[in-house]
Amino acid sequence: QPLLLGSNMRDDNSALTVDLTNSDVYRDGRLTLQKDTLHIVRSIFLWRGTAYQRIGLQNHGDHAASFDLTLLFDNDFADLFEVRG
């Protein structure tokens, strides 16, 4: 689970940028990835009537990092009027 570093919303609400980092990652009881090694930038923005997401990863460690990245998507199919309310 990534750790929140900070976030920023544009004044016109057209873009949200979230900066995250990794927590300590253990495999078989051994520390394999130290906290704050990876910088994760998640940008959610609107362009031409469509919502987009961009995810960027940057390794700040002194070794290559190998890991599984899992993205889970969900939808509740809420009616637009429920969302507005």
Backbone hydrogen bonds, N-H to C=O, Kabsch-Sander energy under -0.5 kcal/mol:
donor,donor_aa,acceptor,acceptor_aa,energy
3,L,21,T,-3.4
5,L,19,D,-3.1
6,G,19,D,-1.5
8,N,17,T,-2.4
10,R,15,A,-2.6
13,N,10,R,-2.0
16,L,44,I,-3.0
17,T,8,N,-2.7
18,V,42,R,-2.8
19,D,6,G,-3.0
20,L,40,I,-3.1
21,T,3,L,-2.1
22,N,38,L,-0.9
25,V,33,L,-2.6
26,Y,24,D,-0.5
27,R,30,R,-2.7
30,R,27,R,-1.6
32,T,25,V,-2.9
32,T,30,R,-0.6
33,L,25,V,-1.6
36,D,22,N,-1.9
37,T,34,Q,-1.1
39,H,58,Q,-2.8
40,I,20,L,-2.7
40,I,38,L,-0.5
41,V,56,G,-2.5
42,R,18,V,-2.8
42,R,40,I,-0.5
43,S,41,V,-0.5
43,S,54,R,-3.0
44,I,16,L,-2.9
45,F,52,Y,-2.0
46,L,14,S,-2.4
47,W,50,T,-2.5
50,T,47,W,-1.1
52,Y,45,F,-2.9
54,R,43,S,-2.7
56,G,41,V,-2.8
58,Q,39,H,-2.1
60,H,37,T,-3.4
60,H,58,Q,-0.6
70,T,68,D,-0.5
82,E,79,D,-0.9
83,V,79,D,-2.0
84,R,80,L,-2.1
85,G,81,F,-1.4
